[in-house]
Amino acid sequence: MEVGGFEVLATLVSFVVGLAGASKYYKKFKKVIVEGAEVVEDVSSLMNTIKTALADDNLTKEEVREIFEKSQDVVDEFNEFVVSVKELVK
């Protein structure tokens, strides 16, 4: 069986298109993993802040403000994560 130039070209084009598609999916997957890790880091930071604030059984106005701000960060990061997951599964 003789391999013609068009067969080789078709194979190469298919390979490049497949690689480009896989690369695009990989980038979306990587984004989801990174954003998921950021959510976990933010939750950890929030929990440490709460733990520190409660250690002396005396919450200050500043501690409550910090807890509130970190809670907002967790919600924002989680929302970004959800959007990325939805983009991944489209």
Order of alpha helices (4+ residues) and beta strands (2+ residues): alpha-alpha
